[in-house]
Amino acid sequence: MIVLLPPSETKRTGGDGPPLRLETLSSPQLTGLRAELVDELVELAADPEVSRSALGLSASQDAEIERNAALRTAATTPAIQRYTGVLYDALDVDSLRGAAAARAGARLAVGSALFGMLRATDPIPAYRLSASAKLPGKPGLAKRWRPVLEPVLAEIASAELIVDLRSGSYAALAGIPGSVRVDVVAEHPDGRRISVSHFNKAHKGRLARALASTRAEPDDAAAVAAIARRAGMRVERDDRRLTIVVAA
């Protein structure tokens, strides 16, 4: 099983790994587009005004542009430790120990607008590029990623179950045949349900932690739902789509 996480806009700075070497990352089929995007971001960083427009940044976020300028020279850290925020706080991968930590390292992956897909241990620098970014003179990122990323994900999905926790814009970068998708809804006392936005990340992080650390080897949506329920989550299943139901 692979648990495919969304990335986060916020990332830890620094690291103690060597500078980025694209050839060492998992899924080498993605190296060509990764290299193109890295080069484009480094070049774009030379013009802060254009960078802000392309990346959706304000002038107070120019440190993000500086990160992109240093993409090829900055220190790296494993991807699962680079990303921060609500989902990654709930996942709390650093607190896992022993066999649970080893399982998490093998099962967790991150969807990325810059790298396509990363395994948990892939060493990367801090960067800024969201799936909705508009790089000057280039097609949208979904149009660029889909032809190269979909075959990679399809090959993985042919061998093991993928639980897809990506948000909509990152899911648009590539479809995954046979994956298990997860939604989060809040239920009011009168039965009304609404989609959960910000806090769905916390619930997906809890689910990711349960799936990453379990001894079980789920191979379908029913087995994933069973693991979630054992972790105390209320889950409904409709074929390969799971819905986590939380109190409003």
Protein Blocks (a to p, Z undefined) as FASTA:
>chain_A
ZZdddddfbdceejjbdcddfklpghkllmmmmmmmmmmmmmmmmmmmlmmmmnopafkl
mmmmmmmmmmmmmccddfklmpgcjklmmnommlpghjlmmmmmmmpccddfklopacfk
lccddddddfkbccehiacfklmmmmmmmmmmmmmmmmoccddfbdfklmmmoccehiac
dddddddfkopacddfklmmmmmmmmmmmmmmpmbdcfbfklmmmmmmmnopacddehja
ccddddZZ
